[in-house]
Amino acid sequence: MDLILAGPARERRLAGLAVDNLGCTDSRAPLLLLHGLSFDRRIWRPILTRLEEIDPFRRILAVDLPGHGNSDDQPSYDLDDVLDAVHRASTAAGLVAPVVVGHSASGVAATVYAARYPSRGGISVDRTLEVADFGAYLAQNADACVARSSRPNGAGCSPPSSTACHRPPPGCCTRARIRGRT
């Protein structure tokens, strides 16, 4: 059994990519985690913490894609080239037939990777992985959200970083739903 240390020692560079490398190689399928565009491997850390609790020592490799986080830039960001870089890192880590999990735009990358390289499957996660921040924002801004949702121009409830002005779905900012989600 090949044990990979957790904690700060888990952060490594493999084949030019920064990775969180943890768990041990055993009969369970290893996980290869790919973040979405404009994110990096840190998006997976709350999930990694939970997986360590419910599925201890599972072999997991969370990768900073080329040009993201602490990974090197590369001449081409064509999907084929990005997946080749990910595969080199996965191979350097010793992963054999991982389950590939892609967040957001990397859901497509996970599917293509799973079809191209030995894997036990691909999973696309299409929602944000950190809903607590958005829930906290809604809870702290409930009155403003309700007031904005009734404006004639339809400006709705969206986080401050949002540049789009849109009408929220019915009930998006009601107090009952905010309390129910936080």
N, C-alpha and C positions, 0 to 999 in steps of 0.2 A: 504494500500500500504506500503510495507516494504522497506524503503530507505536505501541503503548501501552507505556510504560515499565514494567519490572518493579521490584521492590524497594519501598522505602517510598513512592515516588511512585505506585505502583499503587493505594494505598488512597484511595478517593474516596467521595463521597456523590452518588448519582444518584436523583432523584425521591424524596428523603427516606430512602433506604435506603443503608446503608454497604455498600460493595462492594470486592472485590479485582478489578481490571480489568487484564488483561494480554494480551499477544500482539498479533498484527496481523491485520487483515482480509485474507483471501485466498480462494482457492477452497475451502478446507477448511471444514466446518461448524463454526461457533462452538459452544462449550459454555456452558450456563447451569446453574450448580451451586446446588442448594437443600439446605440442611442440615436435619436432623431436629429434632423438638421438643426443647427444653432445650439445644440446641447453638447455635452461630453459625458464620459462614463459616470460622473458623479450623480447623474439623474437616477442611476440604478441603486445608489447606496441605501436608501430606505428599504428597498426590496431585498438587498443583500443582507441587511440586518435581520429582516423578518425571516428570510430563508435560513439563516444561521440558527434561528430559534426553532423553526418547524421541520427543517430538513438538514440537520447538522452535518458539516463536513462534505456536503455535495461539492463536486468540482465545478467551479464557475470561473469564467473569464469574461470580464467586462472590459470592452475595448474603447479607447478614444479613436474614432475614425481618422484617417489622414487629414491633416489640416485643422483638427479640432482638439480642444484641451491641450494636453502636453505631447501630442503626437507630432511627428515631423510632417512638413508639407511634402507634396509630391508633384511631379510635373503634370500629371493628369488626374482628374477627379471623375473620369468615366467610370460607370458602375463596375465594369469588368476589372479595371485597375484597382479600384477600392476593394473589391472582393478578393482579388489576388493578394493584396496587402494584408487583409484580415485573415485569409487562409494561411499565409506565411506565419503570422503571429500565433494563430491557433495551433499550427503544426509545431512551432517552436515551444509552445506550452505543453505539447504532448497530448492535446485533446484528440480523442478518437470518436468520430461520428457523434458530434454534439447535437443537442436540440438548439436551434438558432432562434433567438428571440429578438425581434426588431421593433423599436418604438417609433411610431409615427411614420415618417418617410422611409425609415429603415425597415419597415415591415416588408416592403418590396424587396429590399436587399436581403433580408432573412429568407424570403421565399426563393429568390434566385440562388443564394448560397446553398440552401438545402437541396436544390435541384442539381446544382453543379458539382458539389463536393460531397464526400461521404458524410451523412448526417442521419439523425433519427427523426428529423422533422423540422418544420419551421413554424414560428408563431408570430403573428402580427399584433402588437399592442397599439391600439389606435386612440387611446385616451391619455390624458396627462397622468403621469405617475405620482405627482405630488398635488393631491386635491386639497390638502389641509390648508395651504396658503390661500387658495381661492375661497375656501369656506370661511376662513378667518376674515378675509377681506369683505365678504358679503355680510358677515355678522357685525363687523365694525361699521359698516356703511349702509345698514338696512334702511334707515330713514332717507338717505340721499338716493339710494337705488329706487325706492318706492316713488319718491318725488320725480326722479328722472324718467321712470317708466311711464308716467302719465303726461309727459311733455308733448305738445302738439307735433314737434318734429320727430318724435319717436326715439330720441336718444335714450338709450337704455343702460342697463347695468353691465358694465364691463370693467375689468381691472384698469388701473391708471396707465399701465403700459400699452393698452390697446389704442390703436390709432383709428380704428373703424368706429363709426357711429351707427348703431343698428338698433332695431326694435328687438327686445328680448322675447323669447318664447313666452306665451301666457303663463303667468305664475312664477316667472323666474325669480322675482325679487320679493315675493310675499314673505311676511314675517314667519308664517308657519313653515314654509319650506326652508327658510334659513335656519330656524331652530332645529328642524328635523335633520339637517345635513351637517351640523357642527357638533 
